[in-house]
Amino acid sequence: MRRKFILISTILLLGVCINMFGQTKTSGKVKDIVGDRFYSQLIRDGKIVITHEDQFVNLELIPKSQYASKLKSNLIQKQPKHFYYTYEALYYLPKTITVQRASEIARSISKMVTIDYYSNTRRKVTQLYKKAYMIENEKSSAAISDSNYGNCDGKTYYCLMDDASFGETRYRLDYSQSESELLTVFTNTDDMGLGLIRAIMPQDLVINLLIQECDDGMVVYLCADLDSKKMPGVRGKITESMTARMDAISGWFVEMM
């Protein structure tokens, strides 16, 4: 009888341990992540957007995250008398996917050719990227397959995107991944501009995408930071173009999830 009791107790204990270790670690509750200031609005609207045009920016929507300091340090050291633009967006998704699945989506660069956006210049919805694919390095232009398998923590990739307004641009992609969070950072390695006007120098556009798996949904934080030379007509065009792009990219990512 004693042996039977010990055997049953052991089986129950093993079951509890397996259940504990099998559960996915999350970032906690959404309210704890975003704070009281934005929680009600975020749950009600599903999205909050703030833009800045200052040389020195205090990120307002940044959630509580193990990568918060990295997000802040990714802000560009902007040059005096330039045009500055910072876009922040915070999303709440009631559905939950694993961070691993999110990392696979974030590395599916070739799928980004399906993104449509509203072009203020053409005044219609059009394709954002004519081409989008991974490349071997920042000097290459030849397409390679998406490397979207396994854990991506600490990995760096490169991609080329043929943007409807900015033309062909290569980016460095830096990834940080934990059990409950994923940070993807896009940094331009080519100069950029609208037509012949090359107003954005290499490393002067940084796009951060943070995904957090919570107990009661998912939090997605998007931050694009830009430093551009001041040229006639550039300010309005870049503001409209970047805002439309960030909306389209974040919308695509949410749909893919």
Secondary structure as UniProt FT lines:
FT   HELIX           2..22
FT   HELIX           30..34
FT   HELIX           36..45
FT   STRAND          47..52
FT   TURN            66..67
FT   HELIX           68..73
FT   TURN            80..81
FT   STRAND          83..93
FT   HELIX           99..106
FT   HELIX           109..114
FT   STRAND          116..119
FT   TURN            120..123
FT   STRAND          124..127
FT   STRAND          129..135
FT   TURN            138..139
FT   TURN            153..154
FT   STRAND          156..163
FT   TURN            164..166
FT   STRAND          167..177
FT   STRAND          181..188
FT   STRAND          192..194
FT   TURN            195..196
FT   STRAND          197..200
FT   TURN            202..203
FT   STRAND          205..214
FT   TURN            215..216
FT   STRAND          217..228
FT   TURN            232..233
FT   HELIX           234..256
//
